[in-house]
Amino acid sequence: MQGLHLTADLYDCRGADGLMTDAAVLAELCRRHTIGVGLTLVDEKWHTFPPYEGQPGGVTGMLLLAESHLAVHTWPERRAVTLDVYVCNFTTDNSAKAEALLREIVAAFEPQRSEIHRLQRGGEQRPPLETILEPLNDAGDAVYGFVSSERVLARRSPYQTIELLRTLRFGLTMRIDGHFMTSEGEEFYYHECLVHPAAVAHGAVRDVLIIGGGDGGAAEEVLKHRSVQRVVMAELDGEVVALAREHLRAVHRGVFDDPRLEVKIGDGLAYVAETAERFDLILLDLTDPETPAGSLYTEAFFRSLRRILRPGGAVVLHTGTPVFEPDQVQRINAALRTVFEQVHPFGLYVPLYGAYWGFAVASDRLQPRALDAATLQARVDALPDLQYYNAEVHPALFALPTYYRRLVQTDVAASARAALAEAAP
């Protein structure tokens, strides 16, 4: 029958030790909160395990409820707990009671980290839900996530695992190797700000290179600029393009049918090394540096990009989150400064990425903050269908929080350049 199934994994619990090792103490807590939220206790069973490797044994137990059950298991040697609450909602919706019961028990254990999943069971009108979590940094000490109602597909390409999930918040969402990439509902935050600050500052972008960008969102924004005659998309994985064409029209809006877009499937690094063409704007729309795209976030690659830029042209890329990846953000900005005369970091909150995110415009001449107000407004007014970027947002993107400014300020970057020079053979 239809109902709500809640599970919780609790880590580094710092609640009273008796809850981890004493069945009577844990049972009393569970009974009290079960009755307190209005659920009906029918029976119960509890067991304390013997000591293990010098550590007290854990407790396992269950309350049978008229509405279904509550189950608990503790691992005192790991300071960990698992919880399982299920309530039937066939005749009465008990979801709020189940949520309250789980909340009270979790609070009693005082976990430092928890993973909670909610599954709607039974009833065709309620699709099953899955909570998808992603770490915000390599250390894994901060996570965020979204609730998905459907895994539309999961496919292994020659290079990576690609998933399409239907999320409740942002609609169809693409993940690559376990990282959220883009979504129907909020792609404009990232794509508009990747493209327009530099393109508007330039004012006459004609030829554009996008390395990566297989979902088509960046190309669609680029082609809003009337001056653009040609866009080359160098995307490593043809599967990304194929899936985007079929499933993510709300992201690319048919850009793959625009004759100004030329898609080249292959290694972006090799394309840059071999091409004799020149571009006014180069966009690195890549997966993160810890992925196989890592070689495209290096000083050596930035130098190869400078070679194919026209005078006054710019490179734009994301650098990571200054909050959770400060070392990475500092390193990439320092590498950019060894190559380009002008490096202008900027930032915005990207909902799908769960944090304030860093970007940079790198150039020998272009200064995106130097536009006068009238010119800026006129150029922005010429762009159709904007949802995030506007003339007021443009300078605000470059107004850095103090902690971010300190990461990328010139004297820090100079120190990093000196360290790189000393380490060079």
C-alpha positions in Angstrom: 0.0 0.0 0.0 1.1 3.6 -0.5 3.2 5.2 2.2 6.4 7.1 3.1 9.6 5.3 3.7 12.4 7.2 5.4 15.9 6.0 5.9 18.8 7.8 7.7 22.5 7.0 8.0 24.1 8.9 10.9 27.9 9.4 11.3 30.1 10.7 14.1 27.2 10.7 16.6 27.9 12.6 19.7 24.7 12.0 21.7 24.5 10.2 25.0 26.5 7.0 25.0 23.6 5.1 26.4 21.7 5.5 23.2 24.4 3.6 21.3 24.9 0.7 23.8 21.9 0.4 26.1 18.7 -1.2 24.7 16.6 0.1 27.5 17.7 3.7 27.1 17.2 3.6 23.3 13.9 1.9 23.5 12.6 4.5 25.9 13.6 7.3 23.6 11.9 5.7 20.6 8.7 4.9 22.5 8.5 8.4 23.9 8.9 10.1 20.5 6.7 7.6 18.7 3.8 8.2 21.0 4.6 11.9 21.1 4.1 12.4 17.4 0.8 10.5 17.4 1.8 7.1 16.0 0.4 3.9 17.5 2.8 1.5 19.2 1.8 -2.2 18.9 4.8 -4.2 20.0 8.6 -4.0 20.2 11.8 -6.1 20.2 15.3 -5.0 21.3 18.7 -6.7 21.5 22.1 -5.6 22.8 25.1 -7.2 21.1 28.1 -8.4 23.1 31.3 -6.3 23.3 33.4 -6.3 20.1 37.2 -5.9 20.1 37.1 -4.1 23.4 34.2 -1.9 22.4 30.7 -2.1 23.9 28.2 -3.9 21.6 25.6 -2.0 19.7 21.8 -2.2 19.8 19.3 -3.3 17.3 15.6 -2.9 17.7 12.2 -2.3 16.2 8.9 -0.8 17.2 5.9 -2.3 15.4 3.4 0.4 14.7 -0.2 0.2 13.6 1.0 2.4 10.8 4.0 0.1 10.1 7.4 0.3 11.9 10.5 2.1 13.3 13.8 0.2 13.2 17.2 1.3 14.7 20.7 -0.2 14.6 23.8 1.3 16.3 27.5 0.8 15.8 29.2 2.4 18.8 32.7 1.5 17.6 32.0 3.7 14.5 29.8 6.2 16.2 27.2 5.4 13.5 23.5 4.7 13.4 21.0 3.6 10.8 17.3 4.4 11.1 14.3 3.2 9.1 10.8 4.6 9.5 7.8 3.5 7.3 4.2 4.7 7.6 1.2 3.6 5.6 -0.7 6.5 4.1 -3.6 4.5 2.5 -6.4 5.9 4.6 -4.6 8.7 6.5 -1.6 10.7 5.5 1.0 10.0 8.3 3.9 11.5 6.5 4.3 14.5 8.8 4.3 12.2 11.9 7.0 10.0 10.3 9.1 13.1 9.5 8.7 14.4 13.0 9.7 11.0 14.5 12.8 10.7 12.4 13.8 14.3 13.1 13.5 13.8 16.9 15.6 10.6 17.0 18.2 12.0 14.7 18.6 15.1 16.9 19.1 12.9 20.0 22.1 11.2 18.4 23.7 14.6 17.4 25.3 13.3 14.2 28.0 15.4 12.6 27.0 14.1 9.2 23.8 12.4 8.0 22.3 11.0 4.8 18.5 10.9 4.7 16.4 9.4 1.9 12.7 9.7 1.3 10.8 7.1 -0.8 7.2 7.3 -1.7 6.0 3.7 -1.9 2.9 2.5 -3.7 0.2 4.6 -5.4 0.7 5.5 -9.0 0.1 9.1 -8.3 3.3 9.3 -6.2 6.5 8.5 -8.1 9.4 7.0 -6.1 11.9 9.7 -5.0 15.7 9.4 -4.8 18.0 11.9 -3.0 21.1 12.5 -5.1 24.1 13.8 -3.0 27.3 15.3 -4.3 30.4 16.4 -2.4 31.4 20.1 -2.8 35.1 19.3 -2.6 37.6 16.4 -2.7 37.7 16.2 1.1 34.0 15.3 1.1 33.4 17.3 4.2 30.5 19.2 2.6 27.7 17.8 0.4 24.6 19.0 -1.3 22.0 17.4 -3.4 18.6 17.2 -5.1 15.6 14.9 -5.1 15.0 12.9 -8.3 11.7 11.3 -9.3 13.2 9.3 -12.3 16.5 8.1 -13.7 15.8 8.7 -17.4 19.0 7.0 -18.5 22.5 6.0 -17.4 25.0 5.4 -20.2 28.7 4.6 -20.2 30.5 6.4 -23.1 34.1 5.6 -24.0 35.1 8.5 -21.7 32.7 8.8 -18.8 29.3 7.9 -17.3 26.5 10.1 -18.3 23.2 10.2 -16.4 19.9 12.0 -17.0 17.8 12.5 -13.9 14.4 14.1 -13.6 14.6 16.3 -10.5 11.7 17.9 -8.7 13.4 21.3 -8.5 15.0 21.8 -11.9 13.5 19.2 -14.3 15.7 17.1 -16.5 19.3 17.2 -15.2 22.6 15.9 -16.7 25.3 14.4 -14.5 28.7 13.2 -15.7 30.8 10.9 -13.6 28.6 11.7 -10.6 28.8 15.5 -11.0 25.8 17.7 -11.8 26.5 19.5 -15.1 23.3 21.3 -16.3 19.6 21.3 -15.9 16.5 22.5 -17.8 15.4 24.8 -14.9 18.5 26.8 -14.0 21.1 26.5 -16.8 20.8 30.2 -17.6 22.7 31.1 -14.4 25.9 29.4 -15.6 25.6 29.8 -19.4 24.6 33.5 -19.5 27.4 34.4 -17.1 30.0 32.2 -18.9 29.3 34.0 -22.2 27.9 37.5 -21.9 30.3 39.5 -19.6 33.2 39.0 -21.9 31.3 39.0 -25.2 29.5 42.3 -24.2 32.8 43.8 -23.1 34.3 42.9 -26.5 31.4 44.3 -28.5 32.3 42.7 -31.8 32.9 39.0 -31.3 32.9 37.3 -34.7 34.5 33.8 -34.2 34.1 31.8 -31.0 35.7 28.5 -29.8 33.9 26.5 -27.1 35.9 23.7 -25.7 33.5 21.2 -24.2 30.0 22.6 -24.0 28.4 19.5 -25.5 25.0 20.3 -24.0 24.7 23.3 -26.3 23.8 25.9 -23.7 26.9 28.1 -24.1 26.6 28.0 -27.9 23.0 29.1 -27.7 24.0 32.1 -25.6 26.9 33.0 -27.9 24.6 33.1 -30.9 22.5 35.8 -29.3 25.2 38.2 -30.3 24.5 39.5 -33.8 28.1 40.0 -34.7 28.9 36.2 -34.3 29.5 34.5 -37.6 30.9 31.2 -36.5 31.1 29.0 -33.4 33.3 25.9 -33.2 32.4 23.5 -30.5 35.3 21.1 -29.7 33.6 18.4 -27.6 35.5 15.3 -26.6 32.4 13.0 -26.1 30.0 12.6 -28.9 27.6 10.9 -26.5 27.1 14.1 -24.6 26.1 15.9 -27.8 23.8 13.1 -28.9 22.0 12.9 -25.6 21.6 16.7 -25.3 20.2 16.9 -28.8 17.6 14.3 -27.9 16.7 15.2 -24.4 17.9 18.7 -23.4 16.2 21.0 -26.0 15.2 23.3 -23.1 19.0 23.9 -22.6 20.2 24.3 -26.2 17.0 25.5 -27.8 17.8 23.9 -31.2 21.3 25.5 -31.5 22.7 22.3 -33.1 20.6 23.1 -36.2 22.1 26.6 -36.5 24.4 26.6 -39.6 26.8 29.0 -37.7 27.6 26.2 -35.2 30.3 23.6 -36.2 30.6 20.6 -33.9 34.0 18.9 -33.8 34.0 15.7 -31.8 37.5 15.1 -30.4 40.2 16.2 -28.0 40.0 19.9 -27.4 43.7 20.1 -26.4 44.7 18.5 -29.7 42.4 20.8 -31.6 44.0 23.9 -30.1 47.5 22.6 -30.7 46.8 21.9 -34.4 44.5 24.7 -35.5 45.7 27.7 -37.5 42.5 29.6 -36.9 42.1 32.6 -34.6 39.2 33.4 -32.3 37.8 36.5 -30.6 36.4 34.5 -27.6 37.3 31.1 -26.2 35.0 29.5 -23.7 36.2 26.5 -21.6 32.9 24.8 -20.7 34.5 21.8 -19.1 34.0 19.3 -16.3 36.0 20.1 -13.1 39.8 20.0 -12.9 39.8 16.7 -10.9 38.2 15.0 -13.9 40.0 14.0 -17.2 39.7 17.6 -18.2 42.4 18.5 -15.7 45.1 19.1 -18.3 43.0 22.0 -19.7 43.3 24.0 -16.5 47.1 24.4 -16.7 49.5 27.2 -17.6 50.7 25.2 -20.6 47.2 25.0 -22.1 46.5 28.6 -21.3 49.6 29.6 -23.4 48.3 27.5 -26.3 45.0 29.4 -26.0 46.7 32.7 -26.1 48.4 31.7 -29.3 45.0 31.4 -31.1 43.4 34.5 -29.7 43.0 37.6 -31.8 44.1 40.9 -30.3 41.6 42.0 -27.8 40.2 38.5 -27.5 39.5 36.7 -24.2 39.3 33.3 -22.6 36.6 32.6 -20.1 36.4 29.6 -17.7 35.1 28.5 -14.4 37.7 28.0 -11.6 35.7 26.2 -8.9 34.1 27.4 -5.7 36.2 29.8 -3.6 34.3 28.6 -0.5 35.1 24.9 -0.8 38.0 24.7 -3.2 40.1 27.8 -2.4 43.5 26.2 -3.3 42.2 25.2 -6.7 40.7 28.7 -7.4 44.0 30.3 -6.3 46.1 28.0 -8.4 44.1 28.5 -11.6 44.0 32.3 -11.3 47.8 32.3 -10.6 48.4 30.2 -13.8 46.2 32.6 -15.8 48.2 35.6 -14.6 51.5 34.0 -15.7 50.0 34.0 -19.3 47.6 37.0 -19.6 48.1 40.6 -18.8 44.4 41.0 -17.8 42.8 38.5 -15.5 39.4 39.5 -14.1 37.9 37.0 -11.6 34.1 37.1 -11.1 31.5 34.9 -9.3 27.9 34.0 -8.8 25.8 31.5 -7.0 25.0 28.5 -9.3 22.0 26.6 -7.9 22.9 23.3 -9.5 26.4 23.4 -8.2 25.3 24.2 -4.7 27.7 27.1 -4.0 29.1 30.5 -5.0 31.2 29.7 -8.0 34.3 31.4 -9.4 34.9 32.3 -13.0 37.6 34.4 -14.8 38.0 36.5 -18.0 41.6 36.4 -19.2 42.9 38.6 -21.9 45.8 40.8 -22.9 43.6 43.9 -23.5 40.0 43.3 -22.6 38.8 44.9 -19.4 35.1 43.9 -18.8 34.7 46.4 -16.0 35.8 49.4 -18.1 32.6 49.8 -20.2 30.7 53.0 -19.7 27.1 52.7 -18.6 25.5 53.8 -21.8 27.5 51.4 -24.0 26.9 48.5 -21.6 23.2 49.1 -21.5 23.0 49.4 -25.3 24.8 46.1 -25.9 22.8 44.2 -23.3 19.5 45.6 -24.7 20.5 43.9 -28.0 20.5 40.5 -26.4 17.2 38.5 -26.5 15.7 36.2 -23.8 18.0 36.9 -20.9 17.0 35.4 -17.5 20.0 36.3 -15.3 22.4 38.7 -16.9 21.6 42.4 -17.3 23.4 45.7 -17.3 23.2 46.0 -13.5 24.4 42.4 -12.9 27.5 42.9 -15.2 29.6 45.0 -12.8 28.2 43.2 -9.8 29.6 39.9 -11.0 33.1 41.4 -10.7 32.5 42.8 -7.2 34.3 40.1 -5.3 33.7 39.1 -1.6 36.8 40.0 0.4 37.8 36.4 1.0 37.6 35.6 -2.7 39.5 38.8 -3.6 42.3 37.8 -1.2 42.6 34.4 -3.0 43.2 36.0 -6.4 44.8 39.3 -5.6 48.0 40.1 -7.5 50.5 39.7 -4.7 49.2 36.2 -4.0 49.3 35.3 -7.6 52.9 36.8 -7.9 54.0 34.5 -5.1 52.5 31.5 -6.8 54.3 32.5 -10.1 57.6 32.7 -8.2 57.0 29.3 -6.7 56.2 27.8 -10.2 59.4 29.4 -11.6 61.5 27.9 -8.9 60.0 24.5 -9.4 60.6 24.6 -13.2 63.5 22.4 -14.4 
